[in-house]
Amino acid sequence: MSGYTSAIGDPPAKTCAGARHQPLGLQQEIAARMPDRGTVLPTGIDVGSATDVGRVREANEDSMLALAAGDGQLLVAVADGMGGHKAGEVASELAVTSLRSSIEQAGRDADPERVLIDAVEMANIAIWDAAAEDIEKEGMGTTLVAALITSSGRIAIANVGDSRAYAVIRGKATLVTTDHTWVNQQVLAKQMSEREARTSPYRNLLTRALGSTPREQVDIIDDVQIGPGDALVLVSDGVTAYLEERDVAGILRASATAQEAAEQLVSEAVDRGGADNATAVVVRRV
């Protein structure tokens, strides 16, 4: 679990090593950047998604995915790209596209954790190879947090970077992924306080990202279980820069549907500053 839960102030650009704002073109963003969403969800699962470019960035380099993966499973993911010349957008889209392809090709009896590891490794290779073939894409990369969820609420999560997964259980939000950032390493080593980490100019310096090396270490979390009324929330750091765990929990409690929750998470983050792209995918058991 990460040593801190939020950053205060406007986040700097991600690198490796007033009046209430309504997200502009929110529904258009959903349609344009989430083409893989399945039409038949597992029984007892409600899913919602939203993304917004924010107040500062010219382009949205976040990508997201929700896909009915068969055998009563749902695959969801959020990726936050980085790199010039739209390379970040390319990297994040490659990540979710490769992830989708890998999951669709996996055997029905395959172990979910192994499937996720293999899928993320394939996504890493796809980004690395694409960067090697185009000098304008050199150095591009992306975070990726992805989850396979069954209709019974069992969840396996894969994570690289600082996009996050929260489990909201009995009304309380808990961070279940670890941020792969330099400042979080300092917090865990007790070289920096959580307060210092939240305001550090290096808080967006990643220690892991897909596409940064030919092989990348993947965190797997396989002990998450959500019951009826509980939820899993995946977000990019454009959301967590402004919202803490209590904010996530409060929005989930106040939202009637997963879609309403996802839109409100993004809208609130943009309203509080919106210095980065903001993306949320919410999965709730009903």
C-alpha positions as a Markdown table, in Angstrom:
| # | Residue | x | y | z |
|---|---|---|---|---|
| 1 | Met | 0.0 | 0.0 | 0.0 |
| 2 | Ser | 1.3 | 3.4 | -0.9 |
| 3 | Gly | 2.9 | 5.6 | 1.8 |
| 4 | Tyr | 0.7 | 8.6 | 1.0 |
| 5 | Thr | -2.8 | 9.1 | -0.5 |
| 6 | Ser | -2.8 | 12.4 | -2.3 |
| 7 | Ala | -0.8 | 15.4 | -3.6 |
| 8 | Ile | -1.7 | 19.0 | -2.9 |
| 9 | Gly | -1.5 | 21.7 | -5.5 |
| 10 | Asp | -1.1 | 21.5 | -9.2 |
| 11 | Pro | 0.9 | 18.5 | -10.3 |
| 12 | Pro | 3.9 | 19.0 | -12.6 |
| 13 | Ala | 4.2 | 17.1 | -15.9 |
| 14 | Lys | 4.7 | 13.3 | -15.4 |
| 15 | Thr | 8.2 | 12.0 | -16.1 |
| 16 | Cys | 9.8 | 8.6 | -15.6 |
| 17 | Ala | 12.7 | 8.3 | -13.0 |
| 18 | Gly | -14.7 | 29.8 | -8.6 |
| 19 | Ala | -17.7 | 28.7 | -10.6 |
| 20 | Arg | -18.1 | 24.9 | -10.7 |
| 21 | His | -16.5 | 23.5 | -13.8 |
| 22 | Gln | -18.5 | 21.0 | -15.9 |
| 23 | Pro | -16.1 | 18.7 | -17.9 |
| 24 | Leu | -16.0 | 20.0 | -21.4 |
| 25 | Gly | -17.3 | 17.4 | -23.9 |
| 26 | Leu | -17.4 | 14.7 | -21.2 |
| 27 | Gln | -19.7 | 12.4 | -23.1 |
| 28 | Gln | -17.7 | 12.9 | -26.3 |
| 29 | Glu | -14.6 | 12.0 | -24.4 |
| 30 | Ile | -16.1 | 8.8 | -23.2 |
| 31 | Ala | -17.2 | 7.8 | -26.7 |
| 32 | Ala | -13.9 | 8.7 | -28.3 |
| 33 | Arg | -11.5 | 7.2 | -25.8 |
| 34 | Met | -13.4 | 4.1 | -24.6 |
| 35 | Pro | -14.2 | 2.2 | -27.8 |
| 36 | Asp | -13.7 | -1.2 | -26.2 |
| 37 | Arg | -16.5 | -1.2 | -23.6 |
| 38 | Gly | -18.5 | -4.4 | -23.8 |
| 39 | Thr | -22.2 | -4.2 | -24.1 |
| 40 | Val | -23.1 | -7.2 | -21.9 |
| 41 | Leu | -21.8 | -6.8 | -18.3 |
| 42 | Pro | -21.4 | -9.6 | -15.8 |
| 43 | Thr | -24.5 | -10.1 | -13.6 |
| 44 | Gly | -24.7 | -7.8 | -10.6 |
| 45 | Ile | -22.0 | -5.4 | -11.9 |
| 46 | Asp | -22.5 | -1.7 | -12.6 |
| 47 | Val | -19.7 | 0.1 | -14.4 |
| 48 | Gly | -19.2 | 3.8 | -15.2 |
| 49 | Ser | -16.4 | 5.8 | -16.8 |
| 50 | Ala | -15.4 | 9.4 | -17.4 |
| 51 | Thr | -12.4 | 11.4 | -18.6 |
| 52 | Asp | -11.6 | 15.1 | -19.1 |
| 53 | Val | -8.6 | 17.0 | -20.6 |
| 54 | Gly | -8.6 | 19.4 | -17.6 |
| 55 | Arg | -8.0 | 23.1 | -17.5 |
| 56 | Val | -4.4 | 23.2 | -18.6 |
| 57 | Arg | -3.4 | 20.4 | -21.0 |
| 58 | Glu | -4.1 | 20.7 | -24.7 |
| 59 | Ala | -4.6 | 17.0 | -25.3 |
| 60 | Asn | -5.9 | 14.1 | -23.2 |
| 61 | Glu | -3.2 | 11.4 | -22.8 |
| 62 | Asp | -5.3 | 9.2 | -20.6 |
| 63 | Ser | -7.0 | 6.1 | -21.9 |
| 64 | Met | -9.5 | 3.8 | -20.3 |
| 65 | Leu | -11.1 | 0.4 | -20.9 |
| 66 | Ala | -14.1 | -1.6 | -19.8 |
| 67 | Leu | -14.6 | -4.9 | -21.4 |
| 68 | Ala | -16.9 | -7.9 | -20.7 |
| 69 | Ala | -14.1 | -10.5 | -20.9 |
| 70 | Gly | -16.2 | -13.7 | -20.8 |
| 71 | Asp | -16.9 | -16.2 | -18.1 |
| 72 | Gly | -18.6 | -13.5 | -16.1 |
| 73 | Gln | -15.5 | -11.4 | -15.9 |
| 74 | Leu | -15.1 | -7.7 | -16.4 |
| 75 | Leu | -11.8 | -6.1 | -17.4 |
| 76 | Val | -11.2 | -2.4 | -16.6 |
| 77 | Ala | -8.1 | -0.3 | -16.9 |
| 78 | Val | -6.8 | 3.3 | -16.7 |
| 79 | Ala | -3.6 | 4.4 | -18.4 |
| 80 | Asp | -1.9 | 7.8 | -18.2 |
| 81 | Gly | 0.6 | 8.4 | -21.0 |
| 82 | Met | 3.7 | 10.6 | -21.2 |
| 83 | Gly | 5.9 | 11.8 | -24.0 |
| 84 | Gly | 6.0 | 14.7 | -26.6 |
| 85 | His | 4.4 | 14.9 | -30.1 |
| 86 | Lys | 1.3 | 13.1 | -28.8 |
| 87 | Ala | 3.4 | 10.1 | -27.8 |
| 88 | Gly | 1.8 | 9.9 | -24.4 |
| 89 | Glu | -1.6 | 9.5 | -26.1 |
| 90 | Val | -0.2 | 6.8 | -28.3 |
| 91 | Ala | 1.4 | 5.0 | -25.4 |
| 92 | Ser | -1.7 | 4.9 | -23.3 |
| 93 | Glu | -3.9 | 3.7 | -26.2 |
| 94 | Leu | -1.3 | 1.0 | -27.1 |
| 95 | Ala | -1.5 | -0.2 | -23.4 |
| 96 | Val | -5.2 | -0.6 | -23.3 |
| 97 | Thr | -5.5 | -2.0 | -26.9 |
| 98 | Ser | -2.7 | -4.6 | -26.1 |
| 99 | Leu | -4.3 | -5.4 | -22.8 |
| 100 | Arg | -7.7 | -6.1 | -24.5 |
| 101 | Ser | -6.1 | -8.3 | -27.1 |
| 102 | Ser | -4.2 | -10.3 | -24.6 |
| 103 | Ile | -7.2 | -10.9 | -22.4 |
| 104 | Glu | -9.4 | -11.9 | -25.4 |
| 105 | Gln | -6.8 | -14.5 | -26.4 |
| 106 | Ala | -6.3 | -16.0 | -22.9 |
| 107 | Gly | -7.7 | -19.4 | -22.2 |
| 108 | Arg | -10.9 | -19.6 | -20.3 |
| 109 | Asp | -9.3 | -21.6 | -17.5 |
| 110 | Ala | -6.2 | -19.4 | -17.2 |
| 111 | Asp | -5.2 | -18.0 | -13.8 |
| 112 | Pro | -6.4 | -14.4 | -13.6 |
| 113 | Glu | -3.2 | -13.2 | -12.0 |
| 114 | Arg | -1.1 | -14.9 | -14.7 |
| 115 | Val | -3.3 | -13.5 | -17.4 |
| 116 | Leu | -2.9 | -10.0 | -16.1 |
| 117 | Ile | 0.9 | -10.3 | -15.8 |
| 118 | Asp | 1.2 | -11.6 | -19.3 |
| 119 | Ala | -1.1 | -9.0 | -20.7 |
| 120 | Val | 0.8 | -6.1 | -19.1 |
| 121 | Glu | 4.1 | -7.5 | -20.2 |
| 122 | Met | 2.8 | -7.7 | -23.8 |
| 123 | Ala | 1.6 | -4.0 | -23.5 |
| 124 | Asn | 5.1 | -3.0 | -22.4 |
| 125 | Ile | 6.7 | -4.7 | -25.4 |
| 126 | Ala | 4.2 | -3.1 | -27.8 |
| 127 | Ile | 5.0 | 0.4 | -26.5 |
| 128 | Trp | 8.8 | -0.3 | -26.4 |
| 129 | Asp | 8.7 | -1.5 | -30.0 |
| 130 | Ala | 6.6 | 1.3 | -31.2 |
| 131 | Ala | 9.0 | 3.9 | -29.7 |
| 132 | Ala | 12.0 | 2.1 | -31.3 |
| 133 | Glu | 10.3 | 2.4 | -34.7 |
| 134 | Asp | 9.6 | 6.2 | -34.6 |
| 135 | Ile | 12.1 | 8.7 | -33.3 |
| 136 | Glu | 9.3 | 11.1 | -32.4 |
| 137 | Lys | 7.9 | 8.5 | -30.0 |
| 138 | Glu | 11.3 | 7.9 | -28.3 |
| 139 | Gly | 10.9 | 7.9 | -24.6 |
| 140 | Met | 7.2 | 7.6 | -24.5 |
| 141 | Gly | 5.6 | 5.6 | -21.8 |
| 142 | Thr | 2.4 | 5.1 | -19.7 |
| 143 | Thr | 1.2 | 4.1 | -16.3 |
| 144 | Leu | -1.4 | 1.3 | -16.3 |
| 145 | Val | -3.7 | 0.0 | -13.6 |
| 146 | Ala | -6.0 | -2.8 | -14.7 |
| 147 | Ala | -8.4 | -5.2 | -12.9 |
| 148 | Leu | -10.2 | -8.4 | -13.7 |
| 149 | Ile | -13.5 | -8.6 | -11.7 |
| 150 | Thr | -15.8 | -11.6 | -11.4 |
| 151 | Ser | -19.6 | -11.3 | -10.8 |
| 152 | Ser | -18.9 | -12.7 | -7.3 |
| 153 | Gly | -16.7 | -9.6 | -6.6 |
| 154 | Arg | -13.3 | -11.3 | -6.6 |
| 155 | Ile | -10.7 | -8.9 | -8.1 |
| 156 | Ala | -7.2 | -9.3 | -9.4 |
| 157 | Ile | -5.3 | -6.0 | -10.0 |
| 158 | Ala | -2.1 | -5.3 | -12.0 |
| 159 | Asn | -0.3 | -2.0 | -11.5 |
| 160 | Val | 2.7 | -0.1 | -13.0 |
| 161 | Gly | 3.2 | 3.6 | -12.3 |
| 162 | Asp | 1.0 | 5.9 | -10.2 |
| 163 | Ser | -2.5 | 5.5 | -11.5 |
| 164 | Arg | -4.4 | 4.1 | -8.6 |
| 165 | Ala | -7.0 | 1.5 | -7.5 |
| 166 | Tyr | -9.2 | 2.1 | -4.5 |
| 167 | Ala | -11.5 | -0.4 | -2.9 |
| 168 | Val | -14.6 | 1.2 | -1.4 |
| 169 | Ile | -15.9 | -1.3 | 1.1 |
| 170 | Arg | -18.8 | -0.5 | 3.5 |
| 171 | Gly | -18.5 | 3.1 | 2.6 |
| 172 | Lys | -14.7 | 3.4 | 3.3 |
| 173 | Ala | -12.2 | 3.9 | 0.5 |
| 174 | Thr | -8.8 | 2.2 | 0.8 |
| 175 | Leu | -5.8 | 2.6 | -1.5 |
| 176 | Val | -4.8 | -0.9 | -2.7 |
| 177 | Thr | -2.0 | -0.1 | -5.1 |
| 178 | Thr | 1.4 | 1.3 | -4.5 |
| 179 | Asp | 2.6 | 4.4 | -6.3 |
| 180 | His | 5.8 | 3.7 | -8.3 |
| 181 | Thr | 7.3 | 7.2 | -7.7 |
| 182 | Trp | 10.5 | 8.5 | -6.4 |
| 183 | Val | 8.8 | 10.4 | -3.5 |
| 184 | Asn | 6.9 | 7.3 | -2.4 |
| 185 | Gln | 10.1 | 5.4 | -2.2 |
| 186 | Gln | 11.4 | 8.2 | 0.0 |
| 187 | Val | 8.4 | 8.0 | 2.2 |
| 188 | Leu | 8.6 | 4.2 | 2.6 |
| 189 | Ala | 12.3 | 4.5 | 3.4 |
| 190 | Lys | 11.4 | 7.2 | 6.0 |
| 191 | Gln | 13.5 | 9.8 | 4.2 |
| 192 | Met | 10.6 | 12.0 | 3.5 |
| 193 | Ser | 7.3 | 12.7 | 5.4 |
| 194 | Glu | 3.9 | 12.3 | 3.8 |
| 195 | Arg | 3.4 | 16.0 | 3.9 |
| 196 | Glu | 6.7 | 16.7 | 2.1 |
| 197 | Ala | 5.8 | 14.1 | -0.5 |
| 198 | Arg | 2.5 | 15.7 | -1.3 |
| 199 | Thr | 4.1 | 19.0 | -2.1 |
| 200 | Ser | 7.4 | 17.8 | -3.6 |
| 201 | Pro | 8.3 | 19.1 | -7.1 |
| 202 | Tyr | 9.4 | 15.5 | -7.8 |
| 203 | Arg | 6.1 | 13.8 | -6.9 |
| 204 | Asn | 5.4 | 12.9 | -10.5 |
| 205 | Leu | 8.8 | 11.3 | -11.1 |
| 206 | Leu | 7.9 | 7.7 | -11.9 |
| 207 | Thr | 10.2 | 4.8 | -11.0 |
| 208 | Arg | 8.2 | 2.4 | -13.2 |
| 209 | Ala | 6.3 | 2.9 | -16.4 |
| 210 | Leu | 5.3 | 0.8 | -19.4 |
| 211 | Gly | 7.6 | 1.4 | -22.3 |
| 212 | Ser | 10.6 | 2.7 | -20.3 |
| 213 | Thr | 12.5 | -0.6 | -20.5 |
| 214 | Pro | 12.2 | -3.8 | -22.5 |
| 215 | Arg | 10.9 | -5.6 | -19.4 |
| 216 | Glu | 9.0 | -3.9 | -16.5 |
| 217 | Gln | 8.1 | -5.2 | -13.1 |
| 218 | Val | 4.3 | -5.6 | -12.5 |
| 219 | Asp | 2.6 | -5.4 | -9.1 |
| 220 | Ile | -0.2 | -7.9 | -8.7 |
| 221 | Ile | -2.8 | -7.6 | -5.9 |
| 222 | Asp | -5.1 | -10.6 | -5.7 |
| 223 | Asp | -6.7 | -10.4 | -2.2 |
| 224 | Val | -9.4 | -7.8 | -3.0 |
| 225 | Gln | -13.1 | -8.8 | -2.6 |
| 226 | Ile | -16.0 | -6.5 | -2.9 |
| 227 | Gly | -19.5 | -7.3 | -1.7 |
| 228 | Pro | -22.9 | -5.9 | -2.7 |
| 229 | Gly | -22.8 | -2.1 | -2.5 |
| 230 | Asp | -19.0 | -2.0 | -2.6 |
| 231 | Ala | -16.9 | -0.7 | -5.5 |
| 232 | Leu | -13.6 | -0.6 | -7.2 |
| 233 | Val | -12.3 | 2.7 | -8.4 |
| 234 | Leu | -9.5 | 3.2 | -10.9 |
| 235 | Val | -8.2 | 6.7 | -11.5 |
| 236 | Ser | -5.3 | 8.6 | -13.1 |
| 237 | Asp | -3.2 | 11.0 | -11.0 |
| 238 | Gly | -5.2 | 13.9 | -12.4 |
| 239 | Val | -7.9 | 12.8 | -10.0 |
| 240 | Thr | -5.7 | 11.8 | -7.0 |
| 241 | Ala | -3.8 | 15.1 | -7.1 |
| 242 | Tyr | -7.0 | 16.7 | -5.8 |
| 243 | Leu | -9.1 | 14.0 | -4.1 |
| 244 | Glu | -8.2 | 12.0 | -1.0 |
| 245 | Glu | -9.6 | 8.7 | 0.1 |
| 246 | Arg | -12.4 | 10.4 | 2.1 |
| 247 | Asp | -13.4 | 12.3 | -1.0 |
| 248 | Val | -13.6 | 9.2 | -3.1 |
| 249 | Ala | -15.7 | 7.5 | -0.4 |
| 250 | Gly | -18.0 | 10.5 | -0.1 |
| 251 | Ile | -18.6 | 10.7 | -3.9 |
| 252 | Leu | -19.3 | 6.9 | -4.1 |
| 253 | Arg | -21.8 | 7.2 | -1.2 |
| 254 | Ala | -23.6 | 10.1 | -2.8 |
| 255 | Ser | -23.8 | 8.6 | -6.3 |
| 256 | Ala | -26.8 | 6.5 | -7.4 |
| 257 | Thr | -24.9 | 4.8 | -10.2 |
| 258 | Ala | -21.3 | 3.9 | -11.2 |
| 259 | Gln | -21.5 | 6.3 | -14.1 |
| 260 | Glu | -22.6 | 9.1 | -11.9 |
| 261 | Ala | -19.7 | 8.4 | -9.5 |
| 262 | Ala | -17.1 | 8.3 | -12.3 |
| 263 | Glu | -18.4 | 11.6 | -13.7 |
| 264 | Gln | -18.4 | 13.2 | -10.3 |
| 265 | Leu | -14.9 | 12.1 | -9.4 |
| 266 | Val | -13.6 | 13.7 | -12.6 |
| 267 | Ser | -15.7 | 16.8 | -12.4 |
| 268 | Glu | -14.6 | 17.4 | -8.8 |
| 269 | Ala | -10.9 | 17.0 | -9.6 |
| 270 | Val | -11.2 | 19.4 | -12.5 |
| 271 | Asp | -13.1 | 21.9 | -10.4 |
| 272 | Arg | -10.4 | 21.9 | -7.8 |
| 273 | Gly | -7.6 | 22.7 | -10.2 |
| 274 | Gly | -7.6 | 20.5 | -13.3 |
| 275 | Ala | -3.9 | 20.9 | -14.1 |
| 276 | Asp | -3.8 | 17.4 | -15.6 |
| 277 | Asn | -6.0 | 15.0 | -17.5 |
| 278 | Ala | -8.5 | 13.3 | -15.1 |
| 279 | Thr | -9.9 | 9.8 | -15.7 |
| 280 | Ala | -12.0 | 7.5 | -13.5 |
| 281 | Val | -13.5 | 4.0 | -14.0 |
| 282 | Val | -15.9 | 2.8 | -11.3 |
| 283 | Val | -17.1 | -0.8 | -10.9 |
| 284 | Arg | -19.8 | -1.3 | -8.3 |
| 285 | Arg | -21.5 | -4.5 | -7.2 |
| 286 | Val | -25.3 | -4.2 | -7.0 |
